[in-house]
Amino acid sequence: MPKGIKRKIDKAYKRVTAEISDNASRGVYAAGISSEGYAGGYRDCLNDIMLLLNGIKPKRRDYWDDI
């Protein structure tokens, strides 16, 4: 595994979370859907990768059931 990969993923996770938070602060409707777009999906992906790197199988529908 490349050196520092978890640290780099953590930094990216914090950046995307900050973007979602910024979008959410723009109003009532923005707050409701701020994590539903690209940034929210990307954050979910980073979350799944971190779980896998820590030996935990993500629980996303049935995507990881037979792996």
Secondary structure, DSSP 8 states (H G I E B T S, - for coil): --TTHHHHHHHHHHHHHHHHHHHHTT-HHHHHHTTSSHHHHHHHHHHHHHHHHTT----STTTTTT-
